[in-house]
Amino acid sequence: MKINVVCSLKDPVGQTVKSLGYAVEALDEEPISFRYEKGDAVIMICRHSSAAGVDSVTVHHPGNPTNSTYGGEPFTLGISFPSLASEILRRLKKLDIPLQKTFEATHHGPTSQRVPVIFVELGSSERIWRNEKYVKSVVDCVLATLDEKQEKQVAVGFGGGHYAPSFTKMVEELNIGHIISKHQLAESPPQVLKQAVEKSVERAHKVLLDNVNSTIKSKIEQALSELEVEIKRIS
């Protein structure tokens, strides 16, 4: 399997990656709208931004669960690669750098690729984006992960916050694919809920519900009624 690690010359983390001399492909496109899809999977290493300004490194799949878009198409998810994304996060959590290591819920583009895309993002400030030690640690970790995926049950996460603390903890036992946060579920139509399960290179065994009310739970059960997947509350 050919997994391509890429960065963006329009992105400060991508610029740091290239200044360190890594032989990864540098795209002259914005991370949220790049069109690259060579190989069997793509990992984009780029910046993370947040209003809270927490120093962090995050892992997530792209997609727009609602009609709010930031790159990509509305109501469209990318293809997930649960075992690879989860192994990257497991290894990132072992790094001795003072950054929070966490999943993020599925968000932003691109959504058009015919291969799975994983985002690994560092943030949330210029100080982190330009920190060669942190960027080098993350890139080395990602490169070392490419052939080290673990066979675990595959799960999709519905509910919880954007930074998915429950699913971040559960990654030690499961491979996690798409995560649709609680605030997005009410506006996510049935076809998006099905995409979260079906648009994956690995079959999902279960759907985990984190702090989801009974109305949303019923909506999920109805949307996934034709799929052979266990639906289970975790909180």
C-alpha positions as a LaTeX table, in Angstrom:
\begin{tabular}{lrrr}
\hline
Residue & $x$ (\AA) & $y$ (\AA) & $z$ (\AA) \\
\hline
Met1 & 0.00 & 0.00 & 0.00 \\
Lys2 & 1.31 & 3.42 & $-0.99$ \\
Ile3 & 0.54 & 6.09 & 1.61 \\
Asn4 & 1.63 & 9.59 & 0.63 \\
Val5 & 2.47 & 12.22 & 3.24 \\
Val6 & 2.01 & 15.76 & 1.92 \\
Cys7 & 2.11 & 19.34 & 3.13 \\
Ser8 & 1.10 & 22.72 & 1.72 \\
Leu9 & 3.41 & 25.56 & 0.75 \\
Lys10 & 0.52 & 27.92 & 1.59 \\
Asp11 & 0.51 & 26.68 & 5.17 \\
Pro12 & 3.00 & 27.66 & 7.93 \\
Val13 & 3.40 & 24.11 & 9.21 \\
Gly14 & 3.96 & 22.93 & 5.64 \\
Gln15 & 6.61 & 25.60 & 5.21 \\
Thr16 & 8.33 & 24.38 & 8.37 \\
Val17 & 8.18 & 20.78 & 7.14 \\
Lys18 & 9.93 & 21.76 & 3.91 \\
Ser19 & 12.52 & 23.91 & 5.69 \\
Leu20 & 13.49 & 20.82 & 7.70 \\
Gly21 & 14.32 & 19.02 & 4.45 \\
Tyr22 & 11.70 & 16.28 & 4.44 \\
Ala23 & 11.13 & 14.64 & 1.07 \\
Val24 & 7.36 & 14.87 & 1.29 \\
Glu25 & 5.36 & 16.28 & $-1.57$ \\
Ala26 & 4.63 & 19.99 & $-1.08$ \\
Leu27 & 1.39 & 21.15 & $-2.69$ \\
Asp28 & 0.75 & 24.69 & $-3.89$ \\
Glu29 & $-2.84$ & 24.45 & $-2.68$ \\
Glu30 & $-4.69$ & 25.24 & 0.53 \\
Pro31 & $-4.99$ & 22.22 & 2.86 \\
Ile32 & $-8.80$ & 22.41 & 2.97 \\
Ser33 & $-9.21$ & 22.34 & $-0.80$ \\
Phe34 & $-6.29$ & 20.37 & $-2.23$ \\
Arg35 & $-7.02$ & 17.94 & $-5.07$ \\
Tyr36 & $-4.07$ & 15.55 & $-4.70$ \\
Glu37 & $-5.11$ & 11.88 & $-4.54$ \\
Lys38 & $-2.10$ & 9.82 & $-5.63$ \\
Gly39 & $-1.46$ & 6.45 & $-4.06$ \\
Asp40 & $-3.79$ & 4.53 & $-1.75$ \\
Ala41 & $-4.12$ & 7.15 & 0.99 \\
Val42 & $-2.99$ & 10.71 & 1.76 \\
Ile43 & $-1.87$ & 12.25 & 5.04 \\
Met44 & $-1.85$ & 16.06 & 5.13 \\
Ile45 & 0.33 & 17.65 & 7.82 \\
Cys46 & $-0.71$ & 21.26 & 8.39 \\
Arg47 & $-1.67$ & 23.92 & 10.92 \\
His48 & $-4.47$ & 23.78 & 13.43 \\
Ser49 & $-6.31$ & 26.93 & 14.47 \\
Ser50 & $-8.72$ & 27.39 & 17.35 \\
Ala51 & $-10.25$ & 30.27 & 19.25 \\
Ala52 & $-9.16$ & 28.70 & 22.54 \\
Gly53 & $-5.53$ & 28.72 & 21.42 \\
Val54 & $-4.71$ & 25.38 & 23.05 \\
Asp55 & $-1.29$ & 23.98 & 22.10 \\
Ser56 & $-2.21$ & 20.72 & 20.41 \\
Val57 & $-1.67$ & 18.15 & 17.72 \\
Thr58 & $-4.88$ & 16.69 & 16.31 \\
Val59 & $-5.95$ & 13.89 & 13.97 \\
His60 & $-9.15$ & 13.85 & 11.94 \\
His61 & $-10.80$ & 12.92 & 8.67 \\
Pro62 & $-12.22$ & 15.57 & 6.33 \\
Gly63 & $-15.88$ & 16.11 & 5.61 \\
Asn64 & $-18.80$ & 18.49 & 5.99 \\
Pro65 & $-21.60$ & 16.81 & 7.98 \\
Thr66 & $-23.92$ & 19.82 & 7.47 \\
Asn67 & $-24.44$ & 22.52 & 4.85 \\
Ser68 & $-21.76$ & 24.65 & 6.52 \\
Thr69 & $-18.62$ & 24.22 & 4.46 \\
Tyr70 & $-14.98$ & 25.17 & 4.81 \\
Gly71 & $-13.60$ & 23.58 & 1.71 \\
Gly72 & $-15.32$ & 20.63 & 0.05 \\
Glu73 & $-18.99$ & 19.95 & $-0.59$ \\
Pro74 & $-21.87$ & 20.25 & 1.90 \\
Phe75 & $-23.33$ & 17.08 & 3.40 \\
Thr76 & $-20.33$ & 15.12 & 2.11 \\
Leu77 & $-17.69$ & 13.17 & 4.01 \\
Gly78 & $-14.31$ & 12.02 & 2.78 \\
Ile79 & $-13.19$ & 8.40 & 2.94 \\
Ser80 & $-11.89$ & 7.36 & 6.36 \\
Phe81 & $-8.95$ & 5.10 & 7.21 \\
Pro82 & $-9.65$ & 4.14 & 10.85 \\
Ser83 & $-6.66$ & 1.90 & 11.56 \\
Leu84 & $-4.13$ & 4.39 & 10.19 \\
Ala85 & $-5.66$ & 7.48 & 11.80 \\
Ser86 & $-5.93$ & 5.68 & 15.13 \\
Glu87 & $-2.38$ & 4.35 & 15.05 \\
Ile88 & $-1.09$ & 7.84 & 14.29 \\
Leu89 & $-2.90$ & 9.20 & 17.35 \\
Arg90 & $-1.72$ & 6.34 & 19.57 \\
Arg91 & 1.88 & 7.10 & 18.61 \\
Leu92 & 1.45 & 10.86 & 18.91 \\
Lys93 & 0.21 & 10.37 & 22.48 \\
Lys94 & 3.60 & 8.86 & 23.35 \\
Leu95 & 5.59 & 11.87 & 22.11 \\
Asp96 & 7.44 & 13.86 & 24.76 \\
Ile97 & 6.27 & 17.27 & 23.59 \\
Pro98 & 3.96 & 19.59 & 25.60 \\
Leu99 & 1.03 & 19.47 & 23.20 \\
Gln100 & $-2.43$ & 18.04 & 23.77 \\
Lys101 & $-2.88$ & 14.98 & 21.55 \\
Thr102 & $-6.44$ & 14.37 & 20.45 \\
Phe103 & $-8.90$ & 13.43 & 17.75 \\
Glu104 & $-11.05$ & 16.11 & 16.22 \\
Ala105 & $-14.51$ & 15.51 & 14.84 \\
Thr106 & $-14.79$ & 15.24 & 11.07 \\
His107 & $-14.76$ & 18.72 & 9.55 \\
His108 & $-13.70$ & 20.84 & 6.55 \\
Gly109 & $-12.62$ & 19.79 & 3.08 \\
Pro110 & $-11.47$ & 18.41 & 0.82 \\
Thr111 & $-14.21$ & 15.86 & 0.11 \\
Ser112 & $-13.62$ & 14.88 & $-3.52$ \\
Gln113 & $-10.74$ & 12.42 & $-3.20$ \\
Arg114 & $-11.26$ & 8.82 & $-4.23$ \\
Val115 & $-8.75$ & 7.70 & $-1.60$ \\
Pro116 & $-8.83$ & 8.22 & 2.18 \\
Val117 & $-7.40$ & 11.46 & 3.56 \\
Ile118 & $-6.18$ & 12.01 & 7.13 \\
Phe119 & $-5.28$ & 15.39 & 8.61 \\
Val120 & $-2.56$ & 15.72 & 11.25 \\
Glu121 & $-2.58$ & 19.31 & 12.49 \\
Leu122 & $-0.35$ & 21.31 & 14.87 \\
Gly123 & $-1.52$ & 24.46 & 16.58 \\
Ser124 & $-2.87$ & 26.73 & 17.53 \\
Ser125 & $-0.44$ & 29.62 & 17.00 \\
Glu126 & 2.52 & 30.82 & 14.97 \\
Arg127 & 4.74 & 29.81 & 17.89 \\
Ile128 & 3.75 & 26.16 & 17.38 \\
Trp129 & 3.55 & 26.24 & 13.59 \\
Arg130 & 7.17 & 27.43 & 13.34 \\
Asn131 & 8.56 & 25.27 & 16.15 \\
Glu132 & 10.99 & 22.94 & 14.38 \\
Lys133 & 11.26 & 20.54 & 17.32 \\
Tyr134 & 7.50 & 20.00 & 17.51 \\
Val135 & 7.03 & 19.76 & 13.75 \\
Lys136 & 9.95 & 17.34 & 13.40 \\
Ser137 & 8.61 & 15.14 & 16.20 \\
Val138 & 5.19 & 14.95 & 14.57 \\
Val139 & 6.47 & 14.31 & 11.04 \\
Asp140 & 8.85 & 11.59 & 12.25 \\
Cys141 & 5.99 & 10.00 & 14.18 \\
Val142 & 3.70 & 10.00 & 11.14 \\
Leu143 & 6.38 & 8.55 & 8.86 \\
Ala144 & 7.12 & 5.78 & 11.37 \\
Thr145 & 3.43 & 4.84 & 11.53 \\
Leu146 & 2.83 & 4.11 & 7.86 \\
Asp147 & 3.44 & 0.36 & 8.10 \\
Glu148 & 2.38 & $-0.20$ & 11.72 \\
Lys149 & $-1.42$ & $-0.33$ & 11.78 \\
Gln150 & $-3.04$ & $-2.50$ & 14.49 \\
Glu151 & $-5.94$ & $-4.88$ & 13.90 \\
Lys152 & $-8.72$ & $-3.75$ & 16.22 \\
Gln153 & $-12.49$ & $-3.43$ & 15.98 \\
Val154 & $-13.54$ & $-0.41$ & 13.94 \\
Ala155 & $-15.96$ & 2.13 & 15.37 \\
Val156 & $-17.67$ & 5.33 & 14.24 \\
Gly157 & $-18.30$ & 8.03 & 16.84 \\
Phe158 & $-21.48$ & 10.11 & 17.11 \\
Gly159 & $-21.78$ & 12.83 & 19.75 \\
Gly160 & $-19.47$ & 14.44 & 22.24 \\
Gly161 & $-17.47$ & 17.61 & 21.72 \\
His162 & $-15.41$ & 18.70 & 18.75 \\
Tyr163 & $-12.19$ & 17.43 & 20.35 \\
Ala164 & $-13.80$ & 14.05 & 21.03 \\
Pro165 & $-12.32$ & 13.29 & 24.48 \\
Ser166 & $-14.25$ & 10.04 & 24.87 \\
Phe167 & $-13.19$ & 8.69 & 21.50 \\
Thr168 & $-9.62$ & 9.88 & 22.06 \\
Lys169 & $-9.49$ & 7.69 & 25.18 \\
Met170 & $-11.11$ & 4.74 & 23.42 \\
Val171 & $-8.49$ & 4.74 & 20.66 \\
Glu172 & $-6.35$ & 2.48 & 22.84 \\
Glu173 & $-8.92$ & $-0.30$ & 22.34 \\
Leu174 & $-10.55$ & 0.55 & 19.00 \\
Asn175 & $-9.78$ & 1.96 & 15.58 \\
Ile176 & $-11.93$ & 5.06 & 15.17 \\
Gly177 & $-13.16$ & 6.34 & 11.81 \\
His178 & $-15.45$ & 9.31 & 11.27 \\
Ile179 & $-16.59$ & 11.29 & 14.31 \\
Ile180 & $-19.69$ & 13.48 & 14.07 \\
Ser181 & $-19.85$ & 15.85 & 17.04 \\
Lys182 & $-22.99$ & 16.40 & 19.09 \\
His183 & $-23.58$ & 19.93 & 17.81 \\
Gln184 & $-23.51$ & 18.71 & 14.19 \\
Leu185 & $-25.79$ & 15.69 & 14.58 \\
Ala186 & $-29.05$ & 17.63 & 14.66 \\
Glu187 & $-28.28$ & 19.15 & 11.24 \\
Ser188 & $-26.75$ & 16.03 & 9.69 \\
Pro189 & $-29.23$ & 14.30 & 7.35 \\
Pro190 & $-29.58$ & 10.51 & 7.22 \\
Gln191 & $-27.32$ & 10.20 & 4.17 \\
Val192 & $-24.45$ & 11.79 & 6.09 \\
Leu193 & $-24.92$ & 9.40 & 9.01 \\
Lys194 & $-24.75$ & 6.51 & 6.54 \\
Gln195 & $-21.65$ & 8.01 & 4.91 \\
Ala196 & $-19.92$ & 8.06 & 8.31 \\
Val197 & $-20.22$ & 4.27 & 8.41 \\
Glu198 & $-19.92$ & 3.38 & 4.72 \\
Lys199 & $-17.22$ & 5.77 & 3.49 \\
Ser200 & $-14.33$ & 3.87 & 5.01 \\
Val201 & $-11.64$ & 1.54 & 3.74 \\
Glu202 & $-12.40$ & $-0.71$ & 6.72 \\
Arg203 & $-15.80$ & $-2.05$ & 7.77 \\
Ala204 & $-17.21$ & $-0.48$ & 10.93 \\
His205 & $-18.29$ & $-2.97$ & 13.59 \\
Lys206 & $-20.07$ & $-0.51$ & 15.85 \\
Val207 & $-21.40$ & 3.02 & 16.20 \\
Leu208 & $-20.72$ & 4.62 & 19.57 \\
Leu209 & $-23.03$ & 7.30 & 20.97 \\
Asp210 & $-21.56$ & 9.87 & 23.35 \\
Asn211 & $-24.06$ & 12.07 & 25.21 \\
Val212 & $-26.71$ & 11.81 & 22.50 \\
Asn213 & $-30.37$ & 12.43 & 23.40 \\
Ser214 & $-33.16$ & 9.99 & 22.62 \\
Thr215 & $-34.43$ & 11.95 & 19.61 \\
Ile216 & $-31.02$ & 11.94 & 17.92 \\
Lys217 & $-30.49$ & 8.30 & 18.90 \\
Ser218 & $-33.73$ & 7.36 & 17.12 \\
Lys219 & $-32.66$ & 9.37 & 14.08 \\
Ile220 & $-29.36$ & 7.48 & 13.97 \\
Glu221 & $-31.01$ & 4.09 & 14.40 \\
Gln222 & $-33.44$ & 4.79 & 11.57 \\
Ala223 & $-30.70$ & 6.08 & 9.24 \\
Leu224 & $-28.54$ & 3.01 & 9.85 \\
Ser225 & $-31.33$ & 0.42 & 10.01 \\
Glu226 & $-30.21$ & $-1.35$ & 6.83 \\
Leu227 & $-26.57$ & $-1.55$ & 7.86 \\
Glu228 & $-25.19$ & $-4.43$ & 9.88 \\
Val229 & $-23.64$ & $-2.37$ & 12.65 \\
Glu230 & $-24.06$ & $-2.37$ & 16.43 \\
Ile231 & $-25.24$ & 0.92 & 17.94 \\
Lys232 & $-24.13$ & 1.41 & 21.54 \\
Arg233 & $-24.28$ & 4.22 & 24.08 \\
Ile234 & $-21.03$ & 4.99 & 25.91 \\
Ser235 & $-22.49$ & 7.85 & 27.97 \\
\hline
\end{tabular}
